[in-house]
Amino acid sequence: MSFRNDWLAQGRDIFRKLELPFEVAPASDPFFGRAAPIMERGQKEQELKYEVLVPINDDRSLTACVSANGHRDHFSKALGIMRGDGATVHSACAGFGLARMALALLRWHGPSMSTWPSSARAFLGDPGFDLAGVDDPANLELRIHQPHATAEPGYTIFNRLV
């Protein structure tokens, strides 16, 4: 679970640096069929999945912007994946909703990046333009980019499409 926990911690750190409100909560995947309630309860009780939740539409409803999951040996058993010594391996994954993060930034800090909190601007870097001047949101590309593996992490969420 260390992989999952490391990425969950990074998700928390990103939202702190962006000065966005968030909370972390246990979650479950959408299961279907009659066993769904049991599967969902088991996933939460075993603390296999957590989400970083941010209020985007309003202050009461939270949107998952980061999901971090631990699969234990579910996939390794199903796919016959083992360590060289024959021991079972565990897997995990993490996902970041970049469009949701961009919406959260716009909702909480507004379209003018020059008025965003200094820690958010420092973390994201200067994209060379301001969203307040973008007349058509379709002209935006959303991405997070870490330019150099050896440099300090720097992330860019907004880039203008050419």
GROMACS elastic network, one bead per residue, 0.5 to 0.9 nm:
[ bonds ]
;  ai    aj funct       b0    kb
    1     4     6  0.52566   500
    1     5     6  0.61066   500
    1     6     6  0.85603   500
    1    48     6  0.84207   500
    1    69     6  0.84317   500
    1    70     6  0.58808   500
    1    71     6  0.85285   500
    1    72     6  0.77219   500
    1    90     6  0.79763   500
    1    91     6  0.78715   500
    1    92     6  0.69171   500
    2     6     6  0.59017   500
    2     7     6  0.85681   500
    2    70     6  0.89998   500
    2    92     6  0.87511   500
    3     6     6  0.51873   500
    3     7     6  0.63644   500
    3     8     6  0.86045   500
    3    68     6  0.89129   500
    3    70     6  0.82961   500
    3    91     6  0.83266   500
    3    92     6  0.64853   500
    3    93     6  0.76237   500
    3    94     6  0.86152   500
    4     7     6  0.53667   500
    4     8     6  0.61281   500
    4     9     6  0.86358   500
    4    48     6  0.89085   500
    4    49     6  0.85825   500
    4    50     6  0.88665   500
    4    68     6  0.54466   500
    4    69     6  0.59381   500
    4    70     6  0.60520   500
    4    91     6  0.87935   500
    4    92     6  0.57385   500
    4    93     6  0.62883   500
    4    94     6  0.65858   500
    5     9     6  0.61155   500
    5    10     6  0.86094   500
    5    68     6  0.75289   500
    5    69     6  0.87808   500
    5    70     6  0.88260   500
    6     9     6  0.51346   500
    6    10     6  0.62915   500
    6    11     6  0.87245   500
    7    11     6  0.61321   500
    7    12     6  0.86380   500
    7    67     6  0.89482   500
    7    68     6  0.68163   500
    7    93     6  0.84921   500
    7    94     6  0.64393   500
    7    95     6  0.88200   500
    8    11     6  0.50245   500
    8    12     6  0.63535   500
    8    13     6  0.86537   500
    8    24     6  0.87311   500
    8    50     6  0.76290   500
    8    51     6  0.79176   500
    8    52     6  0.77222   500
    8    66     6  0.76575   500
    8    67     6  0.75988   500
    8    68     6  0.59226   500
    8    94     6  0.76626   500
    9    12     6  0.51012   500
    9    13     6  0.61601   500
    9    14     6  0.86748   500
   10    14     6  0.61320   500
   10    15     6  0.87214   500
   11    14     6  0.51852   500
   11    15     6  0.64438   500
   11    16     6  0.87102   500
   11    52     6  0.70547   500
   11    65     6  0.87425   500
   11    66     6  0.64926   500
   11    67     6  0.87763   500
   11    96     6  0.79961   500
   12    15     6  0.53208   500
   12    16     6  0.62332   500
   12    17     6  0.87311   500
   12    22     6  0.80338   500
   12    23     6  0.84659   500
   12    24     6  0.80352   500
   12    52     6  0.71162   500
   12    66     6  0.89210   500
   13    16     6  0.50768   500
   13    17     6  0.62003   500
   13    18     6  0.85799   500
   14    17     6  0.51691   500
   14    18     6  0.61424   500
   14    19     6  0.85370   500
   14    20     6  0.89550   500
   14   123     6  0.84126   500
   15    19     6  0.59859   500
   15    20     6  0.54171   500
   15    21     6  0.73265   500
   15    22     6  0.70838   500
   15    52     6  0.88369   500
   15   101     6  0.88738   500
   15   120     6  0.89509   500
   16    20     6  0.63523   500
   16    21     6  0.78822   500
   16    22     6  0.84294   500
   16   119     6  0.88763   500
   16   120     6  0.86657   500
   17    20     6  0.78819   500
   17   119     6  0.57172   500
   17   120     6  0.55824   500
   17   122     6  0.86355   500
   17   123     6  0.65327   500
   18   105     6  0.77266   500
   18   116     6  0.89045   500
   18   117     6  0.76684   500
   18   118     6  0.89379   500
   18   119     6  0.64910   500
   18   121     6  0.78317   500
   18   123     6  0.71940   500
   18   124     6  0.82017   500
   19   105     6  0.89176   500
   19   108     6  0.88588   500
   19   109     6  0.89521   500
   19   117     6  0.71103   500
   19   119     6  0.73353   500
   19   120     6  0.64259   500
   20    54     6  0.75986   500
   20    55     6  0.89767   500
   20   104     6  0.74096   500
   20   105     6  0.72675   500
   20   108     6  0.69544   500
   20   109     6  0.85353   500
   20   120     6  0.89687   500
   21    53     6  0.85774   500
   21    54     6  0.61494   500
   21    55     6  0.72103   500
   21   108     6  0.85671   500
   22    52     6  0.64930   500
   22    53     6  0.54017   500
   22    55     6  0.71914   500
   22    62     6  0.84770   500
   23    51     6  0.82340   500
   23    52     6  0.57672   500
   23    53     6  0.52864   500
   23    54     6  0.67516   500
   23    62     6  0.87747   500
   24    50     6  0.67101   500
   24    51     6  0.56273   500
   24    53     6  0.60424   500
   24    54     6  0.89977   500
   25    49     6  0.86028   500
   25    50     6  0.55415   500
   25    51     6  0.55998   500
   25    52     6  0.67641   500
   25    53     6  0.74223   500
   26    43     6  0.86810   500
   26    44     6  0.58749   500
   26    45     6  0.86270   500
   26    47     6  0.63120   500
   26    48     6  0.78288   500
   26    49     6  0.58145   500
   26    51     6  0.64044   500
   27    40     6  0.81843   500
   27    43     6  0.75773   500
   27    44     6  0.59385   500
   27    47     6  0.80057   500
   27    48     6  0.80517   500
   27    49     6  0.53001   500
   27    50     6  0.52072   500
   27    51     6  0.62552   500
   27    67     6  0.85997   500
   28    31     6  0.83120   500
   28    39     6  0.83254   500
   28    40     6  0.53149   500
   28    41     6  0.77130   500
   28    42     6  0.87003   500
   28    43     6  0.58257   500
   28    44     6  0.60724   500
   28    48     6  0.80358   500
   28    49     6  0.60963   500
   28    50     6  0.78937   500
   29    39     6  0.87132   500
   29    40     6  0.67795   500
   29    43     6  0.80635   500
   29    49     6  0.80490   500
   30    36     6  0.76988   500
   30    40     6  0.75279   500
   31    35     6  0.78483   500
   31    37     6  0.78155   500
   31    39     6  0.69411   500
   31    40     6  0.69094   500
   32    35     6  0.72063   500
   32    36     6  0.52000   500
   32    37     6  0.87200   500
   33    36     6  0.55641   500
   33    37     6  0.87876   500
   34    37     6  0.74126   500
   34    38     6  0.85509   500
   35    38     6  0.54555   500
   35    39     6  0.61828   500
   35    40     6  0.86812   500
   36    39     6  0.51055   500
   36    40     6  0.60325   500
   36    41     6  0.84975   500
   37    40     6  0.51916   500
   37    41     6  0.60740   500
   37    42     6  0.85110   500
   38    41     6  0.51799   500
   38    42     6  0.60497   500
   38    43     6  0.85824   500
   39    42     6  0.51302   500
   39    43     6  0.61500   500
   39    44     6  0.87226   500
   40    43     6  0.51918   500
   40    44     6  0.63674   500
   40    45     6  0.86323   500
   41    44     6  0.52379   500
   41    45     6  0.60212   500
   41    46     6  0.85356   500
   42    45     6  0.50490   500
   42    46     6  0.60041   500
   42    47     6  0.83851   500
   42    48     6  0.87740   500
   43    46     6  0.53377   500
   43    47     6  0.61418   500
   43    48     6  0.55399   500
   43    49     6  0.68811   500
   44    48     6  0.64456   500
   44    49     6  0.68966   500
   44    50     6  0.85695   500
   45    48     6  0.79268   500
   46    49     6  0.84926   500
   47    50     6  0.72748   500
   47    69     6  0.88137   500
   47    70     6  0.82505   500
   48    68     6  0.82602   500
   48    69     6  0.56133   500
   48    71     6  0.67913   500
   48    72     6  0.81186   500
   49    67     6  0.71319   500
   49    68     6  0.57019   500
   49    70     6  0.62254   500
   49    71     6  0.86445   500
   50    66     6  0.82560   500
   50    67     6  0.59013   500
   50    68     6  0.53945   500
   50    69     6  0.65253   500
   51    64     6  0.58638   500
   51    65     6  0.72071   500
   51    66     6  0.54227   500
   51    68     6  0.63026   500
   51    69     6  0.86856   500
   52    63     6  0.82151   500
   52    64     6  0.57100   500
   52    65     6  0.57708   500
   52    67     6  0.65388   500
   52    68     6  0.85668   500
   53    62     6  0.54456   500
   53    63     6  0.51593   500
   53    65     6  0.58986   500
   53    66     6  0.72724   500
   54    59     6  0.87921   500
   54    61     6  0.82759   500
   54    62     6  0.50996   500
   54    63     6  0.52173   500
   54    64     6  0.64661   500
   54    65     6  0.67339   500
   54   100     6  0.88899   500
   54   101     6  0.85699   500
   54   104     6  0.72009   500
   55    58     6  0.58416   500
   55    59     6  0.52795   500
   55    60     6  0.67535   500
   55    61     6  0.58208   500
   55    63     6  0.59986   500
   55    64     6  0.88960   500
   55   104     6  0.74137   500
   55   107     6  0.89418   500
   56    59     6  0.71959   500
   56    61     6  0.75136   500
   56    62     6  0.67239   500
   56    63     6  0.65390   500
   56   100     6  0.80373   500
   56   101     6  0.89868   500
   56   103     6  0.68742   500
   56   104     6  0.53173   500
   56   105     6  0.88096   500
   56   107     6  0.63365   500
   56   108     6  0.79645   500
   57    60     6  0.83388   500
   57    61     6  0.68472   500
   57    62     6  0.79046   500
   57    63     6  0.82532   500
   57   104     6  0.86423   500
   57   107     6  0.79551   500
   58    61     6  0.59434   500
   58    62     6  0.79399   500
   59    62     6  0.75300   500
   63   100     6  0.78245   500
   64    67     6  0.69915   500
   64    96     6  0.89334   500
   64    97     6  0.77734   500
   64   100     6  0.80477   500
   65    95     6  0.82087   500
   65    96     6  0.59067   500
   65    98     6  0.75209   500
   65    99     6  0.86959   500
   65   100     6  0.58837   500
   65   101     6  0.62147   500
   65   104     6  0.89732   500
   66    94     6  0.72254   500
   66    95     6  0.56142   500
   66    97     6  0.61233   500
   66    98     6  0.89744   500
   66   101     6  0.89144   500
   67    93     6  0.81893   500
   67    94     6  0.54856   500
   67    95     6  0.51888   500
   67    96     6  0.66493   500
   67    97     6  0.84699   500
   68    92     6  0.75413   500
   68    93     6  0.58684   500
   68    95     6  0.64959   500
   68    96     6  0.88774   500
   69    91     6  0.86960   500
   69    92     6  0.54190   500
   69    93     6  0.52997   500
   69    94     6  0.61666   500
   69    95     6  0.88230   500
   70    90     6  0.79223   500
   70    91     6  0.62902   500
   70    93     6  0.66667   500
   70    94     6  0.88655   500
   71    74     6  0.56742   500
   71    75     6  0.69809   500
   71    90     6  0.65512   500
   71    91     6  0.53484   500
   71    92     6  0.53744   500
   71    93     6  0.80703   500
   72    75     6  0.78169   500
   72    76     6  0.83349   500
   72    89     6  0.76688   500
   72    91     6  0.57794   500
   72    92     6  0.73209   500
   73    76     6  0.51940   500
   73    77     6  0.58253   500
   73    78     6  0.83149   500
   73    88     6  0.67001   500
   73    89     6  0.59991   500
   73    91     6  0.67149   500
   74    77     6  0.56678   500
   74    78     6  0.63124   500
   74    79     6  0.87261   500
   74    90     6  0.76272   500
   74    91     6  0.80815   500
   75    79     6  0.58733   500
   75    80     6  0.80491   500
   75    81     6  0.78180   500
   75    89     6  0.88603   500
   75    90     6  0.78295   500
   75    91     6  0.72565   500
   76    79     6  0.51934   500
   76    80     6  0.54618   500
   76    82     6  0.66845   500
   76    88     6  0.68313   500
   76    89     6  0.60645   500
   76    90     6  0.66774   500
   76    91     6  0.74769   500
   77    80     6  0.50963   500
   77    81     6  0.64893   500
   77    82     6  0.81162   500
   77    88     6  0.73191   500
   77    89     6  0.83259   500
   78    81     6  0.79872   500
   80    88     6  0.87288   500
   81    86     6  0.89132   500
   81    88     6  0.71767   500
   81    89     6  0.69274   500
   82    85     6  0.77116   500
   82    86     6  0.54247   500
   82    87     6  0.56059   500
   82    89     6  0.56060   500
   83    86     6  0.51911   500
   83    87     6  0.52649   500
   83    88     6  0.63893   500
   83    89     6  0.63731   500
   84    87     6  0.73759   500
   96    99     6  0.89688   500
   96   100     6  0.85912   500
   96   101     6  0.81427   500
   97   100     6  0.52468   500
   97   101     6  0.61707   500
   97   102     6  0.87160   500
   98   102     6  0.61531   500
   98   103     6  0.85951   500
   98   142     6  0.66161   500
   98   143     6  0.63618   500
   98   144     6  0.72336   500
   98   157     6  0.74347   500
   99   102     6  0.50432   500
   99   103     6  0.62131   500
   99   104     6  0.86174   500
   99   142     6  0.63848   500
   99   143     6  0.81281   500
   99   157     6  0.88226   500
  100   103     6  0.50250   500
  100   104     6  0.61514   500
  100   105     6  0.86538   500
  101   104     6  0.50157   500
  101   105     6  0.62634   500
  101   106     6  0.87334   500
  101   157     6  0.84169   500
  102   105     6  0.50995   500
  102   106     6  0.63156   500
  102   107     6  0.85790   500
  102   142     6  0.73363   500
  102   157     6  0.68896   500
  102   158     6  0.78169   500
  103   106     6  0.51072   500
  103   107     6  0.59705   500
  103   108     6  0.85431   500
  104   107     6  0.50179   500
  104   108     6  0.60250   500
  104   109     6  0.81228   500
  105   108     6  0.54143   500
  105   109     6  0.55426   500
  105   110     6  0.70175   500
  105   111     6  0.83695   500
  105   116     6  0.87609   500
  106   109     6  0.54099   500
  106   111     6  0.55520   500
  106   112     6  0.85659   500
  107   110     6  0.58120   500
  107   111     6  0.82923   500
  108   116     6  0.89734   500
  109   112     6  0.77752   500
  109   113     6  0.77359   500
  109   115     6  0.74175   500
  109   116     6  0.54669   500
  109   117     6  0.77106   500
  110   113     6  0.73836   500
  110   115     6  0.78999   500
  110   116     6  0.74702   500
  110   131     6  0.87609   500
  110   132     6  0.83126   500
  111   114     6  0.88927   500
  111   115     6  0.86230   500
  111   116     6  0.87461   500
  111   130     6  0.74072   500
  111   131     6  0.50609   500
  111   133     6  0.84564   500
  111   134     6  0.89033   500
  112   115     6  0.57714   500
  112   116     6  0.70784   500
  112   130     6  0.57648   500
  112   131     6  0.56667   500
  112   133     6  0.81526   500
  113   116     6  0.51048   500
  113   117     6  0.85861   500
  113   121     6  0.72888   500
  113   126     6  0.87856   500
  113   129     6  0.84331   500
  113   130     6  0.57189   500
  113   131     6  0.67255   500
  113   132     6  0.77799   500
  114   117     6  0.84271   500
  114   118     6  0.87459   500
  114   121     6  0.79332   500
  114   130     6  0.72890   500
  115   118     6  0.82676   500
  116   119     6  0.83530   500
  116   120     6  0.66138   500
  116   121     6  0.64867   500
  117   120     6  0.53940   500
  117   121     6  0.64328   500
  117   122     6  0.87042   500
  118   121     6  0.50581   500
  118   122     6  0.59742   500
  118   123     6  0.84531   500
  119   122     6  0.50592   500
  119   123     6  0.60200   500
  119   124     6  0.85717   500
  120   123     6  0.51292   500
  120   124     6  0.61222   500
  120   125     6  0.82833   500
  121   124     6  0.52558   500
  121   125     6  0.56242   500
  121   126     6  0.68893   500
  122   125     6  0.52182   500
  122   126     6  0.77781   500
  122   154     6  0.84871   500
  123   153     6  0.83162   500
  123   154     6  0.60668   500
  123   155     6  0.64743   500
  123   156     6  0.83440   500
  124   127     6  0.80282   500
  124   144     6  0.88562   500
  124   154     6  0.61299   500
  124   157     6  0.69841   500
  124   158     6  0.88628   500
  125   128     6  0.89556   500
  125   154     6  0.67763   500
  125   155     6  0.68847   500
  125   156     6  0.65182   500
  126   129     6  0.76779   500
  126   156     6  0.81883   500
  127   130     6  0.78199   500
  127   156     6  0.71283   500
  127   157     6  0.86588   500
  127   158     6  0.68817   500
  127   159     6  0.64698   500
  127   160     6  0.84319   500
  128   159     6  0.86986   500
  129   132     6  0.88218   500
  129   133     6  0.78559   500
  129   134     6  0.87438   500
  129   159     6  0.85469   500
  129   160     6  0.80963   500
  130   133     6  0.58029   500
  130   134     6  0.72682   500
  131   134     6  0.50859   500
  131   135     6  0.84013   500
  131   137     6  0.86924   500
  131   158     6  0.86367   500
  132   135     6  0.78416   500
  134   137     6  0.65682   500
  134   139     6  0.76784   500
  134   140     6  0.82851   500
  134   160     6  0.89924   500
  135   138     6  0.89481   500
  135   139     6  0.84021   500
  136   139     6  0.57574   500
  136   140     6  0.79769   500
  137   140     6  0.55883   500
  137   141     6  0.88767   500
  138   141     6  0.79545   500
  138   161     6  0.89622   500
  139   160     6  0.63503   500
  139   161     6  0.57149   500
  139   162     6  0.81827   500
  140   158     6  0.67500   500
  140   159     6  0.61528   500
  140   160     6  0.50526   500
  140   161     6  0.57611   500
  141   157     6  0.81089   500
  141   158     6  0.60696   500
  141   159     6  0.53659   500
  141   160     6  0.60445   500
  141   161     6  0.59589   500
  142   156     6  0.84607   500
  142   157     6  0.54186   500
  142   158     6  0.51458   500
  142   159     6  0.65782   500
  142   160     6  0.87904   500
  143   155     6  0.85990   500
  143   156     6  0.65703   500
  143   158     6  0.63795   500
  143   159     6  0.75506   500
  144   154     6  0.88614   500
  144   155     6  0.54135   500
  144   158     6  0.79572   500
  145   154     6  0.73076   500
  145   155     6  0.51086   500
  145   156     6  0.54246   500
  145   157     6  0.72984   500
  146   149     6  0.70900   500
  146   151     6  0.86964   500
  146   152     6  0.87473   500
  146   153     6  0.59378   500
  146   154     6  0.54984   500
  146   155     6  0.54297   500
  146   156     6  0.76108   500
  147   150     6  0.89755   500
  147   151     6  0.77021   500
  147   153     6  0.76915   500
  147   154     6  0.69264   500
  147   155     6  0.78333   500
  148   151     6  0.52108   500
  148   152     6  0.78069   500
  148   153     6  0.76480   500
  148   154     6  0.85549   500
  149   152     6  0.78891   500
  149   153     6  0.76599   500
  150   153     6  0.84075   500
  151   154     6  0.81558   500
  156   159     6  0.73757   500
